Amino acid sequence: MKRVEQIIDLMKLRNYTTEKNHERCIKCVETLLNDQIPSPYKDKGMSDIYEEPKFCHGANTASIASVIQQLEGKTNKLDREGRDHWIKPLLELGVLRKGYLKPPTNKNEKYRIIKDYHYTKSQNNFYFVSEEFKALLNFPEEDLKEAVSNFLLNSSKGKELRAYQIVSENINSHSQLINQAVEFFTKKHIPDFKVIYIDDEDGTRIREEFSILLEKAGITLDLSSRYPDAILWNEEKDLFWLLDAVESDGEFDHLRVEDLYKDFVSSGKVIAGFTTIYRTWNKVANRQGIYKNLSPGTSFWIANDPGKVFYVSELIK
């Protein structure tokens, strides 16, 4: 079952859970692929559907947990709420699907399976591995990474993880953080804006190509002032969006937002948005746990959780 572990690793699932729960996600899939362990529903209706029901035909949370418990050599039962940590992520990705073993309503009927459905608090609810995931098990090694990427695009959670793959694999410096933010965040969130300035180099702060674009947009940057890492422009509406990537400082705090608004308004320009860029959630926690300085009305984006953008609103005015 090394292939299951390889596929789950390619999905970058460990970036969204603990190492222990990542391991249990793998064991969960391996358990539900097992065609040797008798089905927990063997005598409860699954025999109406399969001649020899096995775990690979589906199992409930308690049965899956019991097998994982044995694999780990545990004596205490695994927390039933573990389903939120090693079943739910697999459901969100489309690795697992729900099933319900519907009892007959009269003597002429047999049990039947309703897929993608759970009846509230029923013991007949179960999970099984999707056919799409099973197909990944047979892909040639050289095609597997692309196949996993394509698989991820079939679910919203998978799209998040695919976005993580695209962004996180290319960030090793402040400069790369800025450029990935421009490349990914801008295209996905504000596609009508184009880059007219990036401060991603030491030395000369305004490259010639940006000087031309800034002049066209009617923006003059004061070299003595602290201006954003990136400026984007919607030429049709003459609106601007500012980005700042945070390593040691750089959030759009209240004073900075106020100063930038004044600078742009004095030139007859309108700022449509401010977005602070962080590399990781840990960076957000470390910075905001101390400073709590993100200005209301701005947003922030996190490179290792790139499928979302977060908005800062004000409760006390």
Protein Blocks (a to p, Z undefined) as FASTA:
>chain_A
ZZmmmmmmmnommmmccfklmmmmmmmmmmmmpckbccfklmnopmmmpmbacfklopcf
klmmmmmmmmnopabdcdfklmmmmmmmmmmnomaccddddddfbfkbccdddehiaceh
iakbccdddfklmmmmmgcfklmmmmmmmmmmmpfklmmmmmmmmmmmmccbfklmmmmm
mmmmmmmmmmmbccfbdcfbghjfbdfklmmmmmmnopacdfkbccdfbdcddfklopac
dddddfkgoiacfklmmmmmmmmmmnopacfbdcdddfblklmmmmmmmnopacghiacd
dfklmkbccddddfbZZ
